[in-house]
């Protein structure tokens, strides 16, 4: 009935390698250790997706605000210097 695995957050709009930072953006950096077999980009996109649920959930009193505008986006992944299988996103 259910299959285990990673939801492709990167394909759902939470990863944008071409994203240009705006002056009005709120930036956060996460240190992450992806599970074995999970691509660091997918891990970063999953963190963005899971940390932004409340910003794109439709609330009728918000006049159906478009989630694409407010959704979190991961746009960069760098290895942590001196660490194995850890990344900054």
HTML snippet that shows the backbone in 3Dmol.js (N, CA, C, O; Angstrom):
<script src="https://3Dmol.org/build/3Dmol-min.js"></script>
<div id="view" style="width:600px;height:400px;position:relative"></div>
<script>
const pdb = `
ATOM      1  N   UNK A   1       0.822  -1.194   0.000  1.00  0.00           N
ATOM      2  CA  UNK A   1       0.000   0.000   0.000  1.00  0.00           C
ATOM      3  C   UNK A   1       0.864   1.255   0.000  1.00  0.00           C
ATOM      4  O   UNK A   1       0.632   2.162  -0.799  1.00  0.00           O
ATOM      5  N   UNK A   2       1.849   1.321   0.877  1.00  0.00           N
ATOM      6  CA  UNK A   2       2.743   2.471   0.932  1.00  0.00           C
ATOM      7  C   UNK A   2       4.150   2.025   0.584  1.00  0.00           C
ATOM      8  O   UNK A   2       4.553   0.909   0.914  1.00  0.00           O
ATOM      9  N   UNK A   3       4.890   2.883  -0.076  1.00  0.00           N
ATOM     10  CA  UNK A   3       6.274   2.580  -0.405  1.00  0.00           C
ATOM     11  C   UNK A   3       7.185   3.536   0.344  1.00  0.00           C
ATOM     12  O   UNK A   3       6.897   4.727   0.467  1.00  0.00           O
ATOM     13  N   UNK A   4       8.284   2.999   0.840  1.00  0.00           N
ATOM     14  CA  UNK A   4       9.248   3.872   1.502  1.00  0.00           C
ATOM     15  C   UNK A   4      10.092   4.569   0.448  1.00  0.00           C
ATOM     16  O   UNK A   4      10.150   4.134  -0.703  1.00  0.00           O
ATOM     17  N   UNK A   5      10.729   5.627   0.838  1.00  0.00           N
ATOM     18  CA  UNK A   5      11.597   6.341  -0.087  1.00  0.00           C
ATOM     19  C   UNK A   5      11.538   7.838   0.149  1.00  0.00           C
ATOM     20  O   UNK A   5      10.894   8.315   1.083  1.00  0.00           O
ATOM     21  N   UNK A   6      12.208   8.548  -0.697  1.00  0.00           N
ATOM     22  CA  UNK A   6      12.301   9.997  -0.570  1.00  0.00           C
ATOM     23  C   UNK A   6      11.316  10.648  -1.531  1.00  0.00           C
ATOM     24  O   UNK A   6      11.288  10.312  -2.715  1.00  0.00           O
ATOM     25  N   UNK A   7      10.519  11.564  -1.037  1.00  0.00           N
ATOM     26  CA  UNK A   7       9.642  12.348  -1.905  1.00  0.00           C
ATOM     27  C   UNK A   7      10.538  13.301  -2.687  1.00  0.00           C
ATOM     28  O   UNK A   7      11.400  13.948  -2.093  1.00  0.00           O
ATOM     29  N   UNK A   8      10.359  13.406  -4.001  1.00  0.00           N
ATOM     30  CA  UNK A   8      11.255  14.260  -4.805  1.00  0.00           C
ATOM     31  C   UNK A   8      10.974  15.755  -4.617  1.00  0.00           C
ATOM     32  O   UNK A   8      10.404  16.400  -5.497  1.00  0.00           O
ATOM     33  N   UNK A   9      11.369  16.283  -3.493  1.00  0.00           N
ATOM     34  CA  UNK A   9      11.145  17.696  -3.196  1.00  0.00           C
ATOM     35  C   UNK A   9      11.796  18.602  -4.237  1.00  0.00           C
ATOM     36  O   UNK A   9      11.259  19.661  -4.558  1.00  0.00           O
ATOM     37  N   UNK A  10      12.935  18.198  -4.760  1.00  0.00           N
ATOM     38  CA  UNK A  10      13.631  19.035  -5.746  1.00  0.00           C
ATOM     39  C   UNK A  10      12.764  19.271  -6.975  1.00  0.00           C
ATOM     40  O   UNK A  10      12.849  20.328  -7.601  1.00  0.00           O
ATOM     41  N   UNK A  11      11.941  18.307  -7.322  1.00  0.00           N
ATOM     42  CA  UNK A  11      11.061  18.443  -8.487  1.00  0.00           C
ATOM     43  C   UNK A  11       9.752  19.140  -8.144  1.00  0.00           C
ATOM     44  O   UNK A  11       8.964  19.454  -9.037  1.00  0.00           O
ATOM     45  N   UNK A  12       9.515  19.386  -6.861  1.00  0.00           N
ATOM     46  CA  UNK A  12       8.282  20.042  -6.426  1.00  0.00           C
ATOM     47  C   UNK A  12       8.468  21.548  -6.250  1.00  0.00           C
ATOM     48  O   UNK A  12       7.563  22.226  -5.764  1.00  0.00           O
ATOM     49  N   UNK A  13       9.616  22.075  -6.636  1.00  0.00           N
ATOM     50  CA  UNK A  13       9.825  23.515  -6.555  1.00  0.00           C
ATOM     51  C   UNK A  13      10.635  23.991  -5.372  1.00  0.00           C
ATOM     52  O   UNK A  13      10.770  25.197  -5.164  1.00  0.00           O
ATOM     53  N   UNK A  14      11.179  23.071  -4.589  1.00  0.00           N
ATOM     54  CA  UNK A  14      11.960  23.475  -3.417  1.00  0.00           C
ATOM     55  C   UNK A  14      13.455  23.575  -3.708  1.00  0.00           C
ATOM     56  O   UNK A  14      14.227  23.925  -2.815  1.00  0.00           O
ATOM     57  N   UNK A  15      13.880  23.279  -4.927  1.00  0.00           N
ATOM     58  CA  UNK A  15      15.275  23.435  -5.344  1.00  0.00           C
ATOM     59  C   UNK A  15      15.307  24.317  -6.577  1.00  0.00           C
ATOM     60  O   UNK A  15      14.581  24.074  -7.541  1.00  0.00           O
ATOM     61  N   UNK A  16      16.153  25.346  -6.547  1.00  0.00           N
ATOM     62  CA  UNK A  16      16.316  26.228  -7.701  1.00  0.00           C
ATOM     63  C   UNK A  16      17.766  26.691  -7.740  1.00  0.00           C
ATOM     64  O   UNK A  16      18.129  27.673  -7.092  1.00  0.00           O
ATOM     65  N   UNK A  17      18.589  25.983  -8.501  1.00  0.00           N
ATOM     66  CA  UNK A  17      20.023  26.292  -8.578  1.00  0.00           C
ATOM     67  C   UNK A  17      20.278  27.657  -9.198  1.00  0.00           C
ATOM     68  O   UNK A  17      21.357  28.222  -9.014  1.00  0.00           O
ATOM     69  N   UNK A  18      19.316  28.195  -9.924  1.00  0.00           N
ATOM     70  CA  UNK A  18      19.474  29.499 -10.578  1.00  0.00           C
ATOM     71  C   UNK A  18      18.868  30.641  -9.769  1.00  0.00           C
ATOM     72  O   UNK A  18      18.808  31.773 -10.247  1.00  0.00           O
ATOM     73  N   UNK A  19      18.422  30.357  -8.555  1.00  0.00           N
ATOM     74  CA  UNK A  19      17.746  31.380  -7.759  1.00  0.00           C
ATOM     75  C   UNK A  19      18.687  32.539  -7.445  1.00  0.00           C
ATOM     76  O   UNK A  19      19.840  32.333  -7.065  1.00  0.00           O
ATOM     77  N   UNK A  20      18.186  33.746  -7.606  1.00  0.00           N
ATOM     78  CA  UNK A  20      18.927  34.963  -7.281  1.00  0.00           C
ATOM     79  C   UNK A  20      18.348  35.554  -5.996  1.00  0.00           C
ATOM     80  O   UNK A  20      17.153  35.843  -5.923  1.00  0.00           O
ATOM     81  N   UNK A  21      19.186  35.729  -5.001  1.00  0.00           N
ATOM     82  CA  UNK A  21      18.744  36.258  -3.712  1.00  0.00           C
ATOM     83  C   UNK A  21      18.225  37.680  -3.888  1.00  0.00           C
ATOM     84  O   UNK A  21      18.815  38.489  -4.605  1.00  0.00           O
ATOM     85  N   UNK A  22      17.091  37.973  -3.208  1.00  0.00           N
ATOM     86  CA  UNK A  22      16.501  39.313  -3.225  1.00  0.00           C
ATOM     87  C   UNK A  22      16.767  39.989  -1.875  1.00  0.00           C
ATOM     88  O   UNK A  22      17.004  39.318  -0.870  1.00  0.00           O
ATOM     89  N   UNK A  23      16.726  41.301  -1.869  1.00  0.00           N
ATOM     90  CA  UNK A  23      16.931  42.055  -0.630  1.00  0.00           C
ATOM     91  C   UNK A  23      15.873  41.732   0.421  1.00  0.00           C
ATOM     92  O   UNK A  23      16.125  41.878   1.617  1.00  0.00           O
ATOM     93  N   UNK A  24      14.704  41.300  -0.009  1.00  0.00           N
ATOM     94  CA  UNK A  24      13.606  41.030   0.916  1.00  0.00           C
ATOM     95  C   UNK A  24      13.557  39.579   1.397  1.00  0.00           C
ATOM     96  O   UNK A  24      12.695  39.234   2.205  1.00  0.00           O
ATOM     97  N   UNK A  25      14.459  38.728   0.919  1.00  0.00           N
ATOM     98  CA  UNK A  25      14.471  37.317   1.316  1.00  0.00           C
ATOM     99  C   UNK A  25      14.940  37.143   2.759  1.00  0.00           C
ATOM    100  O   UNK A  25      15.792  37.889   3.242  1.00  0.00           O
ATOM    101  N   UNK A  26      14.385  36.169   3.422  1.00  0.00           N
ATOM    102  CA  UNK A  26      14.868  35.731   4.730  1.00  0.00           C
ATOM    103  C   UNK A  26      15.727  34.499   4.460  1.00  0.00           C
ATOM    104  O   UNK A  26      15.241  33.510   3.910  1.00  0.00           O
ATOM    105  N   UNK A  27      16.992  34.553   4.843  1.00  0.00           N
ATOM    106  CA  UNK A  27      17.923  33.462   4.554  1.00  0.00           C
ATOM    107  C   UNK A  27      18.198  32.632   5.803  1.00  0.00           C
ATOM    108  O   UNK A  27      18.294  33.158   6.912  1.00  0.00           O
ATOM    109  N   UNK A  28      18.322  31.340   5.598  1.00  0.00           N
ATOM    110  CA  UNK A  28      18.698  30.414   6.670  1.00  0.00           C
ATOM    111  C   UNK A  28      19.676  29.413   6.085  1.00  0.00           C
ATOM    112  O   UNK A  28      19.561  29.023   4.923  1.00  0.00           O
ATOM    113  N   UNK A  29      20.634  29.001   6.891  1.00  0.00           N
ATOM    114  CA  UNK A  29      21.574  27.981   6.451  1.00  0.00           C
ATOM    115  C   UNK A  29      21.444  26.785   7.398  1.00  0.00           C
ATOM    116  O   UNK A  29      21.380  26.941   8.618  1.00  0.00           O
ATOM    117  N   UNK A  30      21.406  25.605   6.813  1.00  0.00           N
ATOM    118  CA  UNK A  30      21.293  24.374   7.585  1.00  0.00           C
ATOM    119  C   UNK A  30      22.529  23.520   7.365  1.00  0.00           C
ATOM    120  O   UNK A  30      23.054  23.445   6.254  1.00  0.00           O
ATOM    121  N   UNK A  31      22.985  22.882   8.423  1.00  0.00           N
ATOM    122  CA  UNK A  31      24.037  21.871   8.304  1.00  0.00           C
ATOM    123  C   UNK A  31      23.315  20.529   8.255  1.00  0.00           C
ATOM    124  O   UNK A  31      22.518  20.214   9.138  1.00  0.00           O
ATOM    125  N   UNK A  32      23.595  19.749   7.230  1.00  0.00           N
ATOM    126  CA  UNK A  32      22.823  18.525   7.032  1.00  0.00           C
ATOM    127  C   UNK A  32      23.725  17.330   6.761  1.00  0.00           C
ATOM    128  O   UNK A  32      24.822  17.463   6.218  1.00  0.00           O
ATOM    129  N   UNK A  33      23.241  16.177   7.147  1.00  0.00           N
ATOM    130  CA  UNK A  33      23.887  14.903   6.860  1.00  0.00           C
ATOM    131  C   UNK A  33      22.840  14.031   6.179  1.00  0.00           C
ATOM    132  O   UNK A  33      22.005  13.431   6.856  1.00  0.00           O
ATOM    133  N   UNK A  34      22.873  13.951   4.847  1.00  0.00           N
ATOM    134  CA  UNK A  34      21.873  13.144   4.144  1.00  0.00           C
ATOM    135  C   UNK A  34      21.983  11.666   4.513  1.00  0.00           C
ATOM    136  O   UNK A  34      23.070  11.163   4.795  1.00  0.00           O
ATOM    137  N   UNK A  35      20.845  10.982   4.506  1.00  0.00           N
ATOM    138  CA  UNK A  35      20.872   9.539   4.702  1.00  0.00           C
ATOM    139  C   UNK A  35      21.654   8.903   3.568  1.00  0.00           C
ATOM    140  O   UNK A  35      21.745   9.462   2.475  1.00  0.00           O
ATOM    141  N   UNK A  36      22.209   7.751   3.826  1.00  0.00           N
ATOM    142  CA  UNK A  36      22.981   7.033   2.814  1.00  0.00           C
ATOM    143  C   UNK A  36      22.123   6.839   1.558  1.00  0.00           C
ATOM    144  O   UNK A  36      20.990   6.363   1.633  1.00  0.00           O
ATOM    145  N   UNK A  37      22.675   7.213   0.420  1.00  0.00           N
ATOM    146  CA  UNK A  37      21.975   7.060  -0.847  1.00  0.00           C
ATOM    147  C   UNK A  37      21.116   8.243  -1.251  1.00  0.00           C
ATOM    148  O   UNK A  37      20.546   8.244  -2.342  1.00  0.00           O
ATOM    149  N   UNK A  38      21.010   9.265  -0.384  1.00  0.00           N
ATOM    150  CA  UNK A  38      20.205  10.447  -0.704  1.00  0.00           C
ATOM    151  C   UNK A  38      21.126  11.550  -1.205  1.00  0.00           C
ATOM    152  O   UNK A  38      22.104  11.904  -0.546  1.00  0.00           O
ATOM    153  N   UNK A  39      20.809  12.083  -2.363  1.00  0.00           N
ATOM    154  CA  UNK A  39      21.590  13.161  -2.961  1.00  0.00           C
ATOM    155  C   UNK A  39      21.516  14.411  -2.078  1.00  0.00           C
ATOM    156  O   UNK A  39      20.436  14.742  -1.588  1.00  0.00           O
ATOM    157  N   UNK A  40      22.631  15.110  -1.862  1.00  0.00           N
ATOM    158  CA  UNK A  40      22.619  16.318  -1.033  1.00  0.00           C
ATOM    159  C   UNK A  40      21.636  17.385  -1.528  1.00  0.00           C
ATOM    160  O   UNK A  40      21.039  18.095  -0.720  1.00  0.00           O
ATOM    161  N   UNK A  41      21.465  17.500  -2.831  1.00  0.00           N
ATOM    162  CA  UNK A  41      20.501  18.473  -3.371  1.00  0.00           C
ATOM    163  C   UNK A  41      19.084  18.097  -2.943  1.00  0.00           C
ATOM    164  O   UNK A  41      18.306  18.963  -2.544  1.00  0.00           O
ATOM    165  N   UNK A  42      18.751  16.822  -3.023  1.00  0.00           N
ATOM    166  CA  UNK A  42      17.423  16.368  -2.598  1.00  0.00           C
ATOM    167  C   UNK A  42      17.230  16.577  -1.105  1.00  0.00           C
ATOM    168  O   UNK A  42      16.138  16.938  -0.665  1.00  0.00           O
ATOM    169  N   UNK A  43      18.274  16.355  -0.324  1.00  0.00           N
ATOM    170  CA  UNK A  43      18.204  16.581   1.115  1.00  0.00           C
ATOM    171  C   UNK A  43      17.940  18.058   1.409  1.00  0.00           C
ATOM    172  O   UNK A  43      17.108  18.382   2.257  1.00  0.00           O
ATOM    173  N   UNK A  44      18.639  18.947   0.718  1.00  0.00           N
ATOM    174  CA  UNK A  44      18.440  20.387   0.907  1.00  0.00           C
ATOM    175  C   UNK A  44      17.025  20.792   0.518  1.00  0.00           C
ATOM    176  O   UNK A  44      16.389  21.579   1.219  1.00  0.00           O
ATOM    177  N   UNK A  45      16.533  20.261  -0.588  1.00  0.00           N
ATOM    178  CA  UNK A  45      15.171  20.569  -1.028  1.00  0.00           C
ATOM    179  C   UNK A  45      14.144  20.060  -0.022  1.00  0.00           C
ATOM    180  O   UNK A  45      13.136  20.723   0.221  1.00  0.00           O
ATOM    181  N   UNK A  46      14.390  18.893   0.562  1.00  0.00           N
ATOM    182  CA  UNK A  46      13.483  18.341   1.568  1.00  0.00           C
ATOM    183  C   UNK A  46      13.449  19.219   2.816  1.00  0.00           C
ATOM    184  O   UNK A  46      12.386  19.435   3.398  1.00  0.00           O
ATOM    185  N   UNK A  47      14.599  19.717   3.222  1.00  0.00           N
ATOM    186  CA  UNK A  47      14.645  20.620   4.378  1.00  0.00           C
ATOM    187  C   UNK A  47      13.851  21.886   4.076  1.00  0.00           C
ATOM    188  O   UNK A  47      13.082  22.354   4.916  1.00  0.00           O
ATOM    189  N   UNK A  48      14.033  22.437   2.886  1.00  0.00           N
ATOM    190  CA  UNK A  48      13.272  23.633   2.497  1.00  0.00           C
ATOM    191  C   UNK A  48      11.779  23.334   2.512  1.00  0.00           C
ATOM    192  O   UNK A  48      10.988  24.120   3.034  1.00  0.00           O
ATOM    193  N   UNK A  49      11.398  22.205   1.944  1.00  0.00           N
ATOM    194  CA  UNK A  49       9.983  21.848   1.896  1.00  0.00           C
ATOM    195  C   UNK A  49       9.380  21.645   3.267  1.00  0.00           C
ATOM    196  O   UNK A  49       8.291  22.143   3.549  1.00  0.00           O
ATOM    197  N   UNK A  50      10.069  20.926   4.113  1.00  0.00           N
ATOM    198  CA  UNK A  50       9.541  20.636   5.444  1.00  0.00           C
ATOM    199  C   UNK A  50       9.582  21.845   6.370  1.00  0.00           C
ATOM    200  O   UNK A  50       8.815  21.908   7.330  1.00  0.00           O
ATOM    201  N   UNK A  51      10.453  22.794   6.101  1.00  0.00           N
ATOM    202  CA  UNK A  51      10.530  23.969   6.975  1.00  0.00           C
ATOM    203  C   UNK A  51       9.632  25.099   6.497  1.00  0.00           C
ATOM    204  O   UNK A  51       9.579  26.150   7.134  1.00  0.00           O
ATOM    205  N   UNK A  52       8.919  24.903   5.378  1.00  0.00           N
ATOM    206  CA  UNK A  52       8.095  26.001   4.872  1.00  0.00           C
ATOM    207  C   UNK A  52       6.622  25.653   4.775  1.00  0.00           C
ATOM    208  O   UNK A  52       5.859  26.410   4.174  1.00  0.00           O
ATOM    209  N   UNK A  53       6.203  24.553   5.336  1.00  0.00           N
ATOM    210  CA  UNK A  53       4.810  24.124   5.202  1.00  0.00           C
ATOM    211  C   UNK A  53       3.830  25.220   5.587  1.00  0.00           C
ATOM    212  O   UNK A  53       2.857  25.449   4.869  1.00  0.00           O
ATOM    213  N   UNK A  54       4.058  25.886   6.677  1.00  0.00           N
ATOM    214  CA  UNK A  54       3.099  26.889   7.132  1.00  0.00           C
ATOM    215  C   UNK A  54       3.046  28.110   6.222  1.00  0.00           C
ATOM    216  O   UNK A  54       2.057  28.842   6.244  1.00  0.00           O
ATOM    217  N   UNK A  55       4.071  28.347   5.432  1.00  0.00           N
ATOM    218  CA  UNK A  55       4.059  29.546   4.597  1.00  0.00           C
ATOM    219  C   UNK A  55       3.293  29.364   3.308  1.00  0.00           C
ATOM    220  O   UNK A  55       2.973  30.355   2.651  1.00  0.00           O
ATOM    221  N   UNK A  56       2.979  28.127   2.914  1.00  0.00           N
ATOM    222  CA  UNK A  56       2.226  27.949   1.675  1.00  0.00           C
ATOM    223  C   UNK A  56       0.904  27.229   1.868  1.00  0.00           C
ATOM    224  O   UNK A  56       0.175  27.005   0.902  1.00  0.00           O
ATOM    225  N   UNK A  57       0.587  26.863   3.104  1.00  0.00           N
ATOM    226  CA  UNK A  57      -0.702  26.232   3.356  1.00  0.00           C
ATOM    227  C   UNK A  57      -1.802  27.244   3.086  1.00  0.00           C
ATOM    228  O   UNK A  57      -1.779  28.356   3.613  1.00  0.00           O
ATOM    229  N   UNK A  58      -2.760  26.855   2.264  1.00  0.00           N
ATOM    230  CA  UNK A  58      -3.834  27.770   1.894  1.00  0.00           C
ATOM    231  C   UNK A  58      -4.781  27.971   3.070  1.00  0.00           C
ATOM    232  O   UNK A  58      -5.311  27.011   3.627  1.00  0.00           O
ATOM    233  N   UNK A  59      -4.981  29.214   3.433  1.00  0.00           N
ATOM    234  CA  UNK A  59      -5.940  29.598   4.455  1.00  0.00           C
ATOM    235  C   UNK A  59      -6.910  30.555   3.779  1.00  0.00           C
ATOM    236  O   UNK A  59      -6.491  31.546   3.181  1.00  0.00           O
ATOM    237  N   UNK A  60      -8.200  30.265   3.869  1.00  0.00           N
ATOM    238  CA  UNK A  60      -9.182  31.072   3.142  1.00  0.00           C
ATOM    239  C   UNK A  60      -9.084  32.555   3.485  1.00  0.00           C
ATOM    240  O   UNK A  60      -9.347  33.403   2.632  1.00  0.00           O
ATOM    241  N   UNK A  61      -8.717  32.872   4.696  1.00  0.00           N
ATOM    242  CA  UNK A  61      -8.621  34.286   5.065  1.00  0.00           C
ATOM    243  C   UNK A  61      -7.417  34.973   4.440  1.00  0.00           C
ATOM    244  O   UNK A  61      -7.318  36.200   4.470  1.00  0.00           O
ATOM    245  N   UNK A  62      -6.509  34.201   3.879  1.00  0.00           N
ATOM    246  CA  UNK A  62      -5.350  34.779   3.195  1.00  0.00           C
ATOM    247  C   UNK A  62      -5.639  35.054   1.729  1.00  0.00           C
ATOM    248  O   UNK A  62      -4.734  35.401   0.969  1.00  0.00           O
ATOM    249  N   UNK A  63      -6.901  34.901   1.327  1.00  0.00           N
ATOM    250  CA  UNK A  63      -7.304  35.143  -0.062  1.00  0.00           C
ATOM    251  C   UNK A  63      -6.521  34.282  -1.041  1.00  0.00           C
ATOM    252  O   UNK A  63      -6.151  34.736  -2.124  1.00  0.00           O
ATOM    253  N   UNK A  64      -6.269  33.027  -0.649  1.00  0.00           N
ATOM    254  CA  UNK A  64      -5.608  32.047  -1.509  1.00  0.00           C
ATOM    255  C   UNK A  64      -4.267  32.523  -2.044  1.00  0.00           C
ATOM    256  O   UNK A  64      -4.025  32.486  -3.250  1.00  0.00           O
ATOM    257  N   UNK A  65      -3.414  32.962  -1.164  1.00  0.00           N
ATOM    258  CA  UNK A  65      -2.069  33.408  -1.526  1.00  0.00           C
ATOM    259  C   UNK A  65      -1.337  32.308  -2.287  1.00  0.00           C
ATOM    260  O   UNK A  65      -1.383  31.144  -1.889  1.00  0.00           O
ATOM    261  N   UNK A  66      -0.668  32.664  -3.368  1.00  0.00           N
ATOM    262  CA  UNK A  66       0.042  31.688  -4.195  1.00  0.00           C
ATOM    263  C   UNK A  66       1.238  31.121  -3.439  1.00  0.00           C
ATOM    264  O   UNK A  66       2.082  31.870  -2.946  1.00  0.00           O
ATOM    265  N   UNK A  67       1.305  29.806  -3.352  1.00  0.00           N
ATOM    266  CA  UNK A  67       2.403  29.177  -2.609  1.00  0.00           C
ATOM    267  C   UNK A  67       3.739  29.331  -3.318  1.00  0.00           C
ATOM    268  O   UNK A  67       4.779  29.327  -2.660  1.00  0.00           O
ATOM    269  N   UNK A  68       3.743  29.467  -4.636  1.00  0.00           N
ATOM    270  CA  UNK A  68       5.012  29.595  -5.361  1.00  0.00           C
ATOM    271  C   UNK A  68       5.788  30.832  -4.936  1.00  0.00           C
ATOM    272  O   UNK A  68       7.019  30.837  -4.962  1.00  0.00           O
ATOM    273  N   UNK A  69       5.080  31.867  -4.548  1.00  0.00           N
ATOM    274  CA  UNK A  69       5.728  33.112  -4.157  1.00  0.00           C
ATOM    275  C   UNK A  69       6.399  33.003  -2.789  1.00  0.00           C
ATOM    276  O   UNK A  69       7.460  33.588  -2.569  1.00  0.00           O
ATOM    277  N   UNK A  70       5.786  32.257  -1.874  1.00  0.00           N
ATOM    278  CA  UNK A  70       6.260  32.225  -0.491  1.00  0.00           C
ATOM    279  C   UNK A  70       6.977  30.940  -0.099  1.00  0.00           C
ATOM    280  O   UNK A  70       7.517  30.851   1.004  1.00  0.00           O
ATOM    281  N   UNK A  71       6.994  29.968  -0.959  1.00  0.00           N
ATOM    282  CA  UNK A  71       7.611  28.673  -0.643  1.00  0.00           C
ATOM    283  C   UNK A  71       9.120  28.833  -0.432  1.00  0.00           C
ATOM    284  O   UNK A  71       9.776  29.605  -1.132  1.00  0.00           O
ATOM    285  N   UNK A  72       9.655  28.100   0.533  1.00  0.00           N
ATOM    286  CA  UNK A  72      11.106  28.097   0.746  1.00  0.00           C
ATOM    287  C   UNK A  72      11.788  27.443  -0.447  1.00  0.00           C
ATOM    288  O   UNK A  72      11.226  26.559  -1.093  1.00  0.00           O
ATOM    289  N   UNK A  73      12.997  27.886  -0.727  1.00  0.00           N
ATOM    290  CA  UNK A  73      13.768  27.331  -1.837  1.00  0.00           C
ATOM    291  C   UNK A  73      15.204  27.090  -1.385  1.00  0.00           C
ATOM    292  O   UNK A  73      15.830  27.957  -0.775  1.00  0.00           O
ATOM    293  N   UNK A  74      15.705  25.921  -1.689  1.00  0.00           N
ATOM    294  CA  UNK A  74      17.134  25.659  -1.511  1.00  0.00           C
ATOM    295  C   UNK A  74      17.792  25.989  -2.843  1.00  0.00           C
ATOM    296  O   UNK A  74      17.255  25.671  -3.904  1.00  0.00           O
ATOM    297  N   UNK A  75      18.949  26.622  -2.787  1.00  0.00           N
ATOM    298  CA  UNK A  75      19.589  27.038  -4.039  1.00  0.00           C
ATOM    299  C   UNK A  75      21.091  26.760  -4.066  1.00  0.00           C
ATOM    300  O   UNK A  75      21.744  26.966  -5.089  1.00  0.00           O
ATOM    301  N   UNK A  76      21.632  26.296  -2.954  1.00  0.00           N
ATOM    302  CA  UNK A  76      23.077  26.064  -2.910  1.00  0.00           C
ATOM    303  C   UNK A  76      23.391  24.982  -1.885  1.00  0.00           C
ATOM    304  O   UNK A  76      22.798  24.940  -0.807  1.00  0.00           O
ATOM    305  N   UNK A  77      24.331  24.109  -2.234  1.00  0.00           N
ATOM    306  CA  UNK A  77      24.800  23.061  -1.325  1.00  0.00           C
ATOM    307  C   UNK A  77      26.320  23.035  -1.391  1.00  0.00           C
ATOM    308  O   UNK A  77      26.898  22.905  -2.470  1.00  0.00           O
ATOM    309  N   UNK A  78      26.969  23.162  -0.228  1.00  0.00           N
ATOM    310  CA  UNK A  78      28.431  23.132  -0.150  1.00  0.00           C
ATOM    311  C   UNK A  78      28.862  22.114   0.905  1.00  0.00           C
ATOM    312  O   UNK A  78      28.231  22.010   1.957  1.00  0.00           O
ATOM    313  N   UNK A  79      29.933  21.360   0.632  1.00  0.00           N
ATOM    314  CA  UNK A  79      30.445  20.427   1.646  1.00  0.00           C
ATOM    315  C   UNK A  79      30.950  21.190   2.874  1.00  0.00           C
ATOM    316  O   UNK A  79      31.482  22.294   2.753  1.00  0.00           O
ATOM    317  N   UNK A  80      30.778  20.595   4.047  1.00  0.00           N
ATOM    318  CA  UNK A  80      31.319  21.171   5.277  1.00  0.00           C
ATOM    319  C   UNK A  80      32.810  20.854   5.297  1.00  0.00           C
ATOM    320  O   UNK A  80      33.186  19.684   5.230  1.00  0.00           O
ATOM    321  N   UNK A  81      33.672  21.875   5.389  1.00  0.00           N
ATOM    322  CA  UNK A  81      35.118  21.619   5.411  1.00  0.00           C
ATOM    323  C   UNK A  81      35.504  20.706   6.577  1.00  0.00           C
ATOM    324  O   UNK A  81      35.096  20.932   7.717  1.00  0.00           O
ATOM    325  N   UNK A  82      36.288  19.682   6.279  1.00  0.00           N
ATOM    326  CA  UNK A  82      36.787  18.780   7.308  1.00  0.00           C
ATOM    327  C   UNK A  82      35.784  17.752   7.803  1.00  0.00           C
ATOM    328  O   UNK A  82      36.094  16.987   8.716  1.00  0.00           O
ATOM    329  N   UNK A  83      34.595  17.716   7.226  1.00  0.00           N
ATOM    330  CA  UNK A  83      33.574  16.755   7.665  1.00  0.00           C
ATOM    331  C   UNK A  83      33.242  15.804   6.515  1.00  0.00           C
ATOM    332  O   UNK A  83      33.299  16.180   5.345  1.00  0.00           O
ATOM    333  N   UNK A  84      32.901  14.589   6.863  1.00  0.00           N
ATOM    334  CA  UNK A  84      32.557  13.588   5.856  1.00  0.00           C
ATOM    335  C   UNK A  84      31.038  13.520   5.707  1.00  0.00           C
ATOM    336  O   UNK A  84      30.319  13.399   6.699  1.00  0.00           O
ATOM    337  N   UNK A  85      30.557  13.597   4.482  1.00  0.00           N
ATOM    338  CA  UNK A  85      29.125  13.463   4.173  1.00  0.00           C
ATOM    339  C   UNK A  85      28.248  14.485   4.891  1.00  0.00           C
ATOM    340  O   UNK A  85      27.097  14.197   5.216  1.00  0.00           O
ATOM    341  N   UNK A  86      28.788  15.677   5.139  1.00  0.00           N
ATOM    342  CA  UNK A  86      27.995  16.752   5.723  1.00  0.00           C
ATOM    343  C   UNK A  86      28.059  17.951   4.791  1.00  0.00           C
ATOM    344  O   UNK A  86      29.066  18.193   4.125  1.00  0.00           O
ATOM    345  N   UNK A  87      26.953  18.699   4.761  1.00  0.00           N
ATOM    346  CA  UNK A  87      26.838  19.808   3.818  1.00  0.00           C
ATOM    347  C   UNK A  87      26.144  20.988   4.474  1.00  0.00           C
ATOM    348  O   UNK A  87      25.367  20.834   5.417  1.00  0.00           O
ATOM    349  N   UNK A  88      26.444  22.173   3.950  1.00  0.00           N
ATOM    350  CA  UNK A  88      25.692  23.376   4.281  1.00  0.00           C
ATOM    351  C   UNK A  88      24.731  23.629   3.129  1.00  0.00           C
ATOM    352  O   UNK A  88      25.103  23.515   1.961  1.00  0.00           O
ATOM    353  N   UNK A  89      23.499  23.973   3.466  1.00  0.00           N
ATOM    354  CA  UNK A  89      22.511  24.293   2.433  1.00  0.00           C
ATOM    355  C   UNK A  89      21.795  25.568   2.838  1.00  0.00           C
ATOM    356  O   UNK A  89      20.913  26.035   2.117  1.00  0.00           O
TER     357      UNK A  89
END
`;
const viewer = $3Dmol.createViewer("view");
viewer.addModel(pdb, "pdb");
viewer.setStyle({}, {cartoon: {color: "spectrum"}});
viewer.zoomTo();
viewer.render();
</script>
